[in-house]
């Protein structure tokens, strides 16, 4: 009649072992889950740090300033080419070779030179209010173009260069040609500089900053 006692005890121990085993399994699952969550959290933290560093790099003042300066330079080049070409047009149409292929080529080249000179003018003058600097830049552009387009007369001889009166190395024909090109060039580059200065004073164009 007492045989049920050891059977009951055995069942009780089995139940305790089963509960203990299930508890350990749950602990393993929880530990593995917490490890996975820790790994996910660490990965998210790394991604967050990388995103913040990338955002900081993109938002650095130097990067933004460079992009803004490039845009202002493009605007200055377009303004210089258009304004300078308009300023030179009345004089260019007085040329005896007007509307010829060479005339057209020379003035297409002038538009390109005006665009590039506008960039150089903007970087050279910056925020300096010295009028001599501005006039010197215009004069350098104009004189360089004048000398590059000047052609010697057919009667000139070389080594040494001799062309006749009044200067020996330049005759009257060359002087007249040079004066015409110089007036046209000063009008073109002067118009370019005047347009840049006017638009900069109005705030439409920004002057180049030394800290950019």
C-alpha positions as CSV (number, residue, x, y, z in Angstrom):
1,X,0.0,0.0,0.0
2,X,3.0,2.3,0.4
3,X,4.2,1.7,-3.2
4,X,2.7,5.0,-4.4
5,X,5.1,7.0,-2.3
6,X,8.3,6.4,-4.3
7,X,6.3,6.8,-7.5
8,X,5.0,10.2,-6.3
9,X,8.5,11.3,-5.3
10,X,9.9,10.2,-8.7
11,X,7.2,12.2,-10.5
12,X,7.8,15.2,-8.4
13,X,11.6,15.1,-9.1
14,X,10.9,14.7,-12.8
15,X,8.6,17.7,-12.7
16,X,11.2,19.8,-11.0
17,X,13.9,18.7,-13.5
18,X,11.5,19.6,-16.4
19,X,10.8,23.1,-15.0
20,X,14.5,23.6,-14.4
21,X,15.4,22.6,-17.9
22,X,12.8,24.9,-19.4
23,X,14.0,27.8,-17.3
24,X,17.6,27.2,-18.5
25,X,16.4,27.1,-22.1
26,X,14.6,30.4,-21.7
27,X,17.7,31.9,-20.1
28,X,19.8,30.8,-23.1
29,X,17.3,32.3,-25.5
30,X,17.2,35.5,-23.6
31,X,21.0,35.6,-23.5
32,X,21.3,34.9,-27.2
33,X,18.6,37.5,-27.9
34,X,20.3,40.1,-25.8
35,X,23.6,39.4,-27.6
36,X,21.9,39.9,-31.0
37,X,20.2,43.1,-29.7
38,X,23.6,44.3,-28.5
39,X,25.2,43.6,-31.9
40,X,22.3,45.5,-33.6
41,X,22.7,48.4,-31.2
42,X,26.4,48.6,-31.8
43,X,25.9,48.5,-35.6
44,X,23.3,51.3,-35.4
45,X,25.7,53.3,-33.3
46,X,28.5,52.9,-35.9
47,X,26.1,53.9,-38.7
48,X,25.0,56.9,-36.7
49,X,28.6,58.0,-36.1
50,X,29.4,57.6,-39.8
51,X,26.3,59.6,-40.9
52,X,27.2,62.4,-38.5
53,X,30.8,62.5,-39.7
54,X,29.6,62.6,-43.3
55,X,27.1,65.3,-42.6
56,X,29.8,67.4,-40.8
57,X,32.1,67.0,-43.8
58,X,29.5,68.0,-46.3
59,X,28.4,71.0,-44.1
60,X,31.9,72.3,-43.5
61,X,32.1,76.1,-44.4
62,X,35.0,75.5,-46.8
63,X,33.1,73.0,-48.9
64,X,30.0,75.3,-49.1
65,X,32.2,78.4,-49.8
66,X,34.0,76.7,-52.7
67,X,30.7,75.7,-54.3
68,X,29.4,79.2,-53.9
69,X,32.6,80.8,-55.3
70,X,32.5,78.6,-58.3
71,X,28.9,79.6,-59.0
72,X,29.8,83.3,-58.6
73,X,32.8,82.8,-61.0
74,X,30.5,81.3,-63.7
75,X,28.1,84.3,-63.3
76,X,31.0,86.7,-63.5
77,X,32.3,85.0,-66.7
78,X,28.9,85.2,-68.4
79,X,28.4,88.8,-67.4
80,X,31.9,89.8,-68.6
81,X,31.5,88.2,-72.0
82,X,28.0,89.7,-72.6
83,X,28.8,93.2,-71.2
84,X,32.2,93.5,-72.9
85,X,30.9,92.3,-76.3
86,X,28.1,94.9,-76.2
87,X,30.5,97.7,-75.2
88,X,32.8,96.8,-78.1
89,X,30.1,96.3,-80.7
90,X,29.8,99.9,-81.9
91,X,33.5,100.2,-82.5
92,X,33.9,96.7,-84.0
93,X,31.2,97.6,-86.6
94,X,33.4,100.5,-87.8
95,X,36.2,98.1,-88.9
96,X,36.8,98.0,-92.7
97,X,36.8,94.2,-92.3
98,X,33.5,94.0,-90.5
99,X,31.4,90.9,-90.9
100,X,34.2,89.1,-92.7
101,X,35.2,85.5,-91.5
102,X,38.4,86.9,-89.8
103,X,36.4,89.6,-88.1
104,X,33.9,87.1,-86.8
105,X,36.6,84.8,-85.6
106,X,38.5,87.6,-83.8
107,X,35.3,88.8,-82.0
108,X,34.3,85.2,-81.0
109,X,37.8,85.0,-79.5
110,X,37.2,88.4,-77.8
111,X,34.1,87.0,-76.1
112,X,36.1,84.1,-74.7
113,X,38.8,86.4,-73.5
114,X,36.2,88.6,-71.8
115,X,34.8,85.6,-69.9
116,X,38.2,84.5,-68.7
117,X,39.3,88.0,-67.9
118,X,36.2,88.5,-65.8
119,X,37.3,85.5,-63.7
120,X,40.8,86.9,-63.3
121,X,39.4,90.4,-62.6
122,X,37.2,89.1,-59.8
123,X,40.0,87.1,-58.2
124,X,42.5,90.0,-58.6
125,X,40.4,92.9,-57.4
126,X,38.4,91.0,-54.6
127,X,37.2,93.6,-52.1
128,X,40.0,96.1,-52.7
129,X,38.8,99.6,-53.4
130,X,42.1,100.8,-54.9
131,X,41.1,102.2,-58.4
132,X,44.7,101.8,-59.7
133,X,44.4,98.0,-59.2
134,X,41.1,97.9,-61.2
135,X,42.5,100.2,-64.0
136,X,45.7,98.2,-64.1
137,X,43.8,95.0,-64.7
138,X,41.7,96.5,-67.5
139,X,44.8,98.0,-69.1
140,X,46.7,94.7,-68.9
141,X,43.9,92.8,-70.7
142,X,43.5,95.5,-73.4
143,X,47.2,95.9,-74.1
144,X,47.7,92.2,-74.3
145,X,44.9,91.8,-76.9
146,X,46.1,94.8,-78.9
147,X,49.6,93.4,-79.3
148,X,48.3,89.9,-80.1
149,X,46.2,91.2,-83.0
150,X,48.6,93.8,-84.4
151,X,50.0,92.8,-87.8
152,X,53.2,94.2,-89.4
153,X,53.1,95.9,-92.8
154,X,54.2,94.0,-95.9
155,X,57.2,96.3,-96.4
156,X,58.7,95.5,-93.0
157,X,62.0,93.6,-92.8
158,X,63.3,91.6,-89.9
159,X,66.5,91.3,-87.8
160,X,66.2,94.1,-86.8
161,X,62.5,94.8,-87.4
162,X,62.3,97.8,-89.7
163,X,59.0,99.1,-91.1
164,X,59.7,102.7,-91.8
165,X,58.6,106.1,-90.5
166,X,57.7,107.3,-88.0
167,X,59.0,104.8,-85.4
168,X,61.2,102.5,-87.5
169,X,59.6,99.3,-86.0
170,X,56.1,100.6,-86.8
171,X,54.9,102.6,-89.7
172,X,51.7,104.8,-89.9
173,X,49.6,101.9,-91.0
174,X,50.6,99.8,-88.0
175,X,50.0,102.7,-85.6
176,X,46.5,103.3,-87.0
177,X,45.7,99.6,-86.8
178,X,47.0,99.4,-83.2
179,X,45.0,102.5,-82.1
180,X,41.8,101.0,-83.5
181,X,42.4,97.7,-81.8
182,X,43.3,99.4,-78.5
183,X,40.2,101.6,-78.5
184,X,38.0,98.5,-79.1
185,X,39.9,96.5,-76.5
186,X,39.7,99.2,-73.8
187,X,36.0,99.6,-74.5
188,X,35.4,95.8,-74.2
189,X,37.4,95.2,-71.1
190,X,36.3,98.5,-69.6
191,X,32.7,97.5,-70.1
192,X,33.4,94.2,-68.6
193,X,34.9,95.7,-65.5
194,X,32.1,98.3,-65.2
195,X,29.4,95.7,-65.4
196,X,31.1,93.5,-62.7
197,X,31.5,96.5,-60.4
198,X,27.9,97.6,-60.8
199,X,26.5,94.2,-60.2
200,X,28.8,93.6,-57.3
201,X,27.7,96.9,-55.7
202,X,24.1,95.9,-56.2
203,X,24.7,92.6,-54.5
204,X,23.8,90.6,-57.6
205,X,27.4,89.3,-57.9
206,X,29.5,88.6,-54.8
207,X,33.1,89.8,-54.7
208,X,35.7,87.2,-54.1
209,X,36.5,86.8,-50.4
210,X,40.1,86.2,-49.3
211,X,38.9,83.7,-46.6
212,X,37.1,81.5,-49.2
